[in-house]
Amino acid sequence: MQTFLKFLRGFTEGVVLLGLLFGTLGAQEKPNTCLECHSMLEGSLQIPPQKWNADIHKTKGLGCADCHGGDPTQMDDQKAMNRAKGFVGAPQGAALVQMCGKCHSDAAFMKKYNPSLRVDQVSEYFTSVHGKRLKTGDQNVATCISCHGVHEIRPVSDPRARVYPTNVADTCGACHSNDKLMAPYKIKTHQKEEYQLSVHYEALMKKGDLSAPTCNSCHGNHGAAPPGVGSVTNVCGQCHSVFADLFNKSPHKAAFNQMGLPACVYCHGNHGIKHPEDTLLGVDDKTLCSQCHTSGDPGFQQAQTMRQAIDQLKNSIASSEAVLSEAEHKGMEVSQPVYDLIEARQDLTKARTQVHAFNAASLQVFVQAGLNITHRATEKGHQALAEYQFRRKGLAISLVVILIVIVGLYFKIRQVDRRSNGE
């Protein structure tokens, strides 16, 4: 009897536990008639279930009603889309931004899902060009779904997300490359094409450097805006801090401010930034310096001196490499001077960087350091070649001596043979 009672008690506890388990599972999977109906519709009203299943909100346990309101337990469309149940449909413009912000601006709510996620996106959005125009009633501007998508919103860390670094240019270009859409704002539409020819695009897409700049790196995310003339150096300086610091201490800083010119952009461009070359520096007709400076002014002389110094070091490195390469090809040991040239190339890089200070004297410090290295390397290369020639001549003389000895031995042997034969 006691055994039976123990069995009954255990069975009852098991049933209760199973009931609690299935009850919990049932609570997690909310009923959703929205998907059932919309999957049978056509056009923009159709929501393929597989598309929604990939959405970050779905994976976090949220459903259609969490954004659109209504009653997802009702099969009747009038009851499901009941305004009394909070149904808002598919809001547009400011209403859409506020709908997203209902959760994304609520710090307490967001901590349940992602405590590190910022909750000021909506307020920041209304500081952007998009948000400001939206407040004026412009319904063509970008809102949350323009960039993040609608029912297939993925985490920023997902390579398939529309806001993943490698996809940002295409996302922004969907609007900014549209001639018809941009015409009322008088905004050019070639930015994406220019960017795809830039050094930044090469680093991001071809070299896989996810830290390389794309649209939002310079313009911002939710608070997107074109950098002002006075802020361009700060924007570029986020990555190119050494260059920005040198420029800010240079005489060009005040001159650019006075003329109202965007510092970095004026010389390097903005979207289509190319690899910088030495041909940008100097006083030839095609150089950047000659666009502002003319013969006789101090800037002209500085540009000319800096270009000559860089060319001198560059040519000296090339000359050293040629001598060492010849010596190495001849089998001479020149690994140390070859290694030393690495430092000379670094000095060349530092000299090119120093161009942004627009001070020939400070640039010359690095050029001279590099020249000292190349001169020593070239001298060692010539010494190696001289030793090669010495060894070569020594070998030739040795061969001649050996040949003479062999010939002498030959005749001596013949002489001995004749004597032994009684000749």
Summary of the structure (lengths in Angstrom):
residues: 423
radius of gyration: 37.9
end to end distance: 138.8
largest distance: 140.8
contacts: 1102
relative contact order: 0.04
helix: 66%
strand: 0%
